[in-house]
Amino acid sequence: MSATTYRVESSHPIVGPLWPSFKASKFHTFVDRAFAVVMAAKSMTSPSGHEIRVVHVPTGEVVFRKTTA
């Protein structure tokens, strides 16, 4: 796969209004960086309070991170 991918990840399951409830998992991959950041920004962890990151998969660079309150 030649497309650049971004991974939304956390050490705890990621949930939120944009994720289907059956897809609560610890990571999701996207081709579009902006979409990955939006999904991370609108999400939280279960239980809440843990970090969510967007990682550029080929380089391992963290391009966005947040801690939910």
Secondary structure, 3 states (H helix, E strand, C coil): CCCCCEEEEEEEEEECCCCCHHHCEEEEEECCHHHHHHHHHCCEECCCCCEEEEEECCCCEEEEEEECC
